[in-house]
């Protein structure tokens, strides 16, 4: 048992590079191991079901090839194979399976197979010479069992089955050798020095078992079993790597948007490649949140932020945007990063309108609880951006840099003085119009203002705003009624 475990581990180290290194997190490794074991049992049941089908097919082949009554001898062996499969289905289950079962059933199967091949057929009154029972076609049944064991997704089971096959085939061959009249050719026989007639007589002698042929079959069985075990182990290793990759991507998605996580996952260089492209940048922020935070406990404040962030993030994700960062009580998002699309401006405006609808829904809920409403301010600009990792080799951050980011932020801030809930730049509206082929329907409820000064820009800019609806005054609610639950 220890020998095969060491052989299995050594094979994995050489082929796959260390199973224990696949998942550094012990919890994730334990979950993967449990999932693999469950899959092994499912595959075992499937394999045993296939064995019943194989037994029926082999019985049909033998019936056609040998006819009645010669095939009767093998029906009993096939029934024994089916019964062995039934026992495994009963005994090999999670929680009651034992290590010795990994050894018992392969040896039972190979013993039955060897007996079916080498033992004389009692219904055959004109039996052929015993060595002819070891023909090349009989070794195919051995490889059939190796393939069935590989379907069980356990490389250790494949190795044990291979060992059982080599051992029982050797014992069966020695049994044939001990039969009267059978000769066992030495490996030192040099048939190249024989005449053609003597060579043909030696090779075709039905009572002779040649050492070279015997060893070749054993080596063939061992190679097939070993390669199948390597294939199964490789598949398990690839599964572990896929799980690790998905875990890493899931962790990245907690800090970055799915689009950015995919981009970072493909990066080989820690600092990555710098990109320049045109995209829409959106800033959204809760107006007057500092005062709201002062009126609530820290837990209540965080609860408000989580609710707002959840709704804003959903609006970005539903419109194929990239959430770049959370900014306290607001967010920064981009549309067209890390790769530009054909309708980035349209997607940004749809996301902004979805955010405003989400805030309307949230405020209706808050009104029922007699809580103060939350006012969202959104600013969007379209223009050139520079994308790339900043920091050093130990810690990097994927950043969007450029005047477009600054202008979008200034537009969001201008909503206060303009009494607007949405503020768009003329460059953004131009891009939107280009995407909609001149259709102004997307901005029909917006108003274009005369050129406005933008802090940090030399020239004034035409901006489009969606005015904030008038809010009817509500009677002051008791402090207890204004809390967040």
Secondary structure as GFF3:
##gff-version 3
##sequence-region A 1 485
A	DSSP	alpha_helix	2	15	.	.	.	ID=ss1
A	DSSP	three_ten_helix	19	21	.	.	.	ID=ss2
A	DSSP	alpha_helix	26	66	.	.	.	ID=ss3
A	DSSP	alpha_helix	72	91	.	.	.	ID=ss4
A	DSSP	alpha_helix	99	118	.	.	.	ID=ss5
A	DSSP	three_ten_helix	130	134	.	.	.	ID=ss6
A	DSSP	alpha_helix	136	150	.	.	.	ID=ss7
A	DSSP	alpha_helix	155	177	.	.	.	ID=ss8
A	DSSP	beta_strand	183	185	.	.	.	ID=ss9
A	DSSP	three_ten_helix	191	193	.	.	.	ID=ss10
A	DSSP	alpha_helix	196	203	.	.	.	ID=ss11
A	DSSP	beta_strand	208	210	.	.	.	ID=ss12
A	DSSP	alpha_helix	211	255	.	.	.	ID=ss13
A	DSSP	alpha_helix	258	265	.	.	.	ID=ss14
A	DSSP	beta_strand	275	286	.	.	.	ID=ss15
A	DSSP	alpha_helix	289	294	.	.	.	ID=ss16
A	DSSP	alpha_helix	298	318	.	.	.	ID=ss17
A	DSSP	beta_strand	322	327	.	.	.	ID=ss18
A	DSSP	beta_strand	330	335	.	.	.	ID=ss19
A	DSSP	alpha_helix	344	368	.	.	.	ID=ss20
A	DSSP	beta_strand	376	391	.	.	.	ID=ss21
A	DSSP	beta_strand	396	401	.	.	.	ID=ss22
A	DSSP	alpha_helix	403	417	.	.	.	ID=ss23
A	DSSP	beta_strand	420	425	.	.	.	ID=ss24
A	DSSP	alpha_helix	426	435	.	.	.	ID=ss25
A	DSSP	three_ten_helix	441	443	.	.	.	ID=ss26
A	DSSP	beta_strand	447	448	.	.	.	ID=ss27
A	DSSP	beta_strand	463	467	.	.	.	ID=ss28
A	DSSP	three_ten_helix	479	482	.	.	.	ID=ss29
###
